[in-house]
Amino acid sequence: FFFFFLLNSILWYLAKLSSVGSIRDEETCERLRGLIQRQVQICKRSVEVMDAVRRGAQLAIDECQFQFRNRRWNCSTLESMPVFGKVVTQGTREAAFVYAISAASVAFAVTRACSSGELEKCGCDHNVHGVSPEGFQWSGCSDNIAYGVAFSQSFVDVRERSKGQSSSRALMNLHNNEAGRKAILSHMRVECKCHGVSGSCEVKTCWKAMPPFRKVGNVIKEKFDGATEVEQRKVGSTKVLVPRNSQFKPHTDEDLVYLDPSPDFCDYDPRTPGMLGTVGRQCNRTSKAIDGCELMCCGRGFQTQEVEVVDRCSCKFHWCCYVKCKQCRKMVEMHTCR
C-alpha cells in the first residue's frame, strides 16, 4: 500500500505543509515525511531544486482540480494523507491522471526554475544553437526540458524502480509518469523575436519553450478520457502491461493506462477518504454531459434556488493605462444535487 500512497504524501508535504516554509537545508529533507531514503538523499544533494518541486506539486493539485471541476470526482483534497484520499490508491483512471499530472508538473516546475536562473545546477538549454534549416538563428533561453525530465524521473519514479516493486501497479505508475512527461516533450514549441528597423524581421532569433501548463493538463485529460485498461503479462523474463481486451490496439508511451474500473463516485463513503459523493454539487440543468444534473446527481434529482451574483460590467479603458469597471448584480438560478 505504501508505494501507492507515496506520491500523494509528497504532494501533501511539499505543496501544503506551511510549517516547512522554504526547503533550504539538508535537515529539512529529513523532516519531509513520506519520502523514502533514496528521495531524502536526492533532496539533500539537490536542496536548491526542492522549492521548484514543491511548486510543481501545487501546480499538479491546481490543474487536477481544474480539469475535473465538472466531474463527479473533482480532485478534491483532504487535510490528511494521501492528499486525494484512497481514490488514487486503486489502479483507476483517476490514479493514472494524478500520477501523470504530478510527474509532468515536477518536470515543468524544475525546467522553469532552470530557465529563470534560479538554480545553479542548470540554466538554459545551450544545445540548441546555430542557424536552423528554416533560416532563423537559435538564440535566447531555450527551456532545459531535458534537465527537468531527468530530475522528475529520478525523484518521482524512484519508489517504483526500487528493488521488489515489479507489480502491475508499479508498472502502471511508471508508465503514466512517463506519459505525463511526454505531454510536455511532445508539445514543445518554437518562440521567436524579430529584429530590424521599425519591427521588420530582417533577423529572427528563436528558442524552444515549453507549452503553458494548461495545455499539458488538457493533453493529459484527453489521454484520461481515452485511457486503456491493461493487465500484466510475462513476455520471456519481462513483465509488461497489455490491453485487457485483445481487440484493442496496444497503447503508446503517451497514452494513460489503468488496471481497475473506477467507482461511480455518486455516494459519500466514510470508510473511503476522498469518496465525497455528489450531494450538494452544482450541476448544469441543460447539459447532457457529465456536468449535467442527470448524470452529476446520479438520478437523485436536484434542487434549484435563485442566488445573487456580482460581476464586473461596463468596463472602460482610461488613458493611461487602466481599466475601470462597475459592479453589476443579477439573480441567477443555481442547481445543486440532492
N, C-alpha and C positions, 0 to 999 in steps of 0.2 A: 504493500500500500504506500510506503513512504516515498518511493520514487515517482509514483503518480502524483503525489501531493507536493513534490519538491518545487516545481516551477511556480506554483501558486504561493508557496511560502516566500520564495524570492520576490515575487511581485508585491506581496504584502509588506515585507520588511524593507524593501528598497523604495517603494513608492509611497507608503502610508505612514511609516513609523516616524513621527515627528521628533521623538527623543534622540534619535541618532544625529539629527542636524545634518552636517556635511561629512562625507566619508573622506577623511583626510589622513588617517594614520593606520598602521597595521593593527593596533589594538581594536579599532572599530570593526575590522574584518572578523576578529574573534567574537565580537558581540552580536554579529548578524546571525540570528537563529535561522535554521532551515538550510544553511549551506553545508554541504559535505566537505570533508577535509581538503579534497582536491580544489574545490571552489574557494575555500579560505586561502589556500596557497596562491591561487591566481589573483585573488583580491589583494593579498599582501604585495605581490610582485607588480600589480597594476593599480595601486591605490588611486592614482590620478584619473583613471578611467571609470571608477565606480560611480561617481556622481552622474556621468553620462548614462551608465547602465540604469541607475535609479530613474532618471528622466525617461528613459526608454520604457521602463516598467509602467510608469504613469501614463505614457503615451499609449501603451497597449490597452490599459484599462479604459481610457477615454475612447479609443477607437472602437473597441469591442462594444461599448455601451451605445455608441452612435450607430454602428451597423445593425445592432439588434434592438433598436429602440421601438420598433413596431412589431416585434415578435413576442410570442408567449414567454419564452425565456429571453429576458432583456439584458443579460450580462450584469445583473445587479451584484454588488459586492457586499461582503459581510464584515463585521468588526471582529473577525477571527480568522483562523487559518483552516482550510485553504480559502483564499480570498473570494473565490467564486463558488464556494460550497462544494458539496460532494458531487455536484452535477458533472464536474470535469474529472472526477476520479474514475469515471467509467469511460470505456472506449468509444464514445459517441462522436457525432459530427461536431457538436459543440466543443468537446475537448480538442478535437482536431483544429478547430478555428483558434482556440485560445493558445495552443502551442505554436501554431504558425504565426499568429499576430505578435506573440511575445518574442519569438526568435527574430522576427523581422524588425520589431521596434528596437531591440538591443543593437542590432546591426546598424539601423538607421541613426540612432542617437549617438553611437560611438563615431560613426562616419562624420556626422555633423560636427561633433566636437573636434575631430581631426582638422576639418576644413576651416573651422573658426579660429584655429591656432591655440585652442585650449589645452592641448596635450603635447608634451614634449616627445612622446614616443612616435608620433605620426604627424603628418601635415597633409598638404595637397598631394594628389597623385601626379608625380612628375614623370611617370612612364608614358603619359600621353603628351607628345611634343612633336615639333616639326610641322611640315605642311601636309594637309590631308589631300586625298585624291580629288576632293571637290575644290581644292584651291585655297581654302582658308587656313589661317595659322592657328595651330593649337597653342593656347596661352591661357592666362588666368589660372584660377584654382579649381582643377578638376577634383570632384569628390573622391576620396580614397576609400571606395566601397570595399576594395579587397581587404583592407585592414579591419573595417567594421564587421564584415562577414566572418573573417578568421577569428576575431575575438568572440563573436556570437557563437561560433561553432565550439570553441574551446571552453567557454564559460557555461553556456546553456545546455550543451549536449553531453557534458562530462558524466552526468549520473548514468544516463542510458548506455554510455560507452564503457562504463566501468565493468569490471570482471563479474560475470554471472548474470548480467542483465540482458539476456538474449531472448526474452519473452516476446510474444506477439505485441504486447503493449509498448515495450521499449522500441521495437521496430517501427510501430505506428508513430510514436512520438518523434523519433529521429527523422522519419520521412516527412512528417508535417513541419518540423522545424526547418528542414531544408527547403521545403516548398514555400514557406514564408519568406525565407531569404531570397529565393529565386523571384519572388514577386517584385523585389526591388531590382535585382540584376537584370531581369528581362525588360524592365521599363526605364532603364537609364536613358537620359535624353541629352541632346546637344543644345547648349545655350550659347548665343553669340552676341557680340557687340561690334557695331560698325564704327569705323574711324575715318575721318575725312572732313573736308570743308563743308560747313553747313549740314552736317549729319549725313553726308554722302558716304557710300560704302566702298571707298577706294581700297581700304584694308579691313578685313573682317577677322577678328580673333574669337575663338570658340573654346569651350571647355565642356567636360562631361559632368552632368548634375543628376542627382537622384530625383525621382518624381516626388511630388508632395505626398506626405504620408496618407492623406485621404485617398489618393489614387491607389496606394498599396492596400489600404483597407478594402477598397472597392473590389480590387482584383481577388483578394483572399476570400471575400464574401461570395463572389461569383464561384470560386472553387468550392466553397462550402455548399452552395446550392447544388453543385454537380458532383459532390464527393462520391467516392467509390467504396462500397462495402467490401472488405477483404477478409481473408483468413490466412493463417500461417501454414506454409508447407515447406518440406525439406527437399531441396534440389541438390543431390550429392551430399556434401557435408555442410551446405549453406542453408540457413533458414531465410525464407523470403515471404513476402506478402503478395498474394494473388487475389484477383476478384473472386468473391464467394460464388457469384453466378458466372459460370464458364462462358455464357453467351455475351458477357460484357467485354469490351475491349480492354486490354491492360492499361492501367493508369500510367501517367508520365511522372517525371520528377517534379513537375509543377502542380500536380493535382493533389487534393487532400484525400486522405483515406481514413476509414473508421472501421471498428470491429463490431460494435454493438448498436442496435437500434436505439433511438432516442425515446425517452418517455414523452407523454403528451404535454407535460408542464401545465396541465389545467388546474390541478388542485394543490393546495398547501399541504406539505408533508412535514410535520415537526421532527420526524426521525431522519429526514434528509436535509441538512443545512443547504440553503440555496434553492430549494424547491418551494418557491413562494406562491405558486398558483397565479391566477389572473383576476381574482376578485378585486374590484376597485381600480383595475387598469382602464385607462382611457382607450376608446375604440372609435373607428370611423363607421358611422351608420350606413353610408352609401357604398363602401368598398366591399368587393367580393374577395379581396386578397386576405392574407393572414392578419392584416391590421384591422379588417372589418369586424363588426360586432359579432357576427355569427360565428366566425372562427376563433377570434380572440377570446370570446366568452364561453367557448366550448358548449354552445347550445343552452346555456343557463339563462340567457336573456340579459338585458341591460337596462339601466335607468338613465333618464335624461333630465338635466337641470340647466337653467339659464345662469350663466356667470358673466360677470363684467370683466372685460379685458381692456388694458390700456396699451395703445400702440402709438408710435411716433407717426405724425402726419403733417401735411402742409410744409414739407421741408424746403428751405430756400438756401441757396448758396450766397454768402455775403463776401464781398471783396474786402480784403484778402486775409485770411483764407479759412473760413469755417462754414459749417452748415448748421442752421438753426431750425429746429422742428417744434411743432406744437405736440401736446399730448391729447389724443382723442380717445374717448371712452365709448365702448359699444357693448351690447349684450349679445352673447353667442350661446348656442346650445352645446353642451358638453355631455358626452355619452360615456358611461362607465359600466364595467361588467358587474353583474350581480354575483 
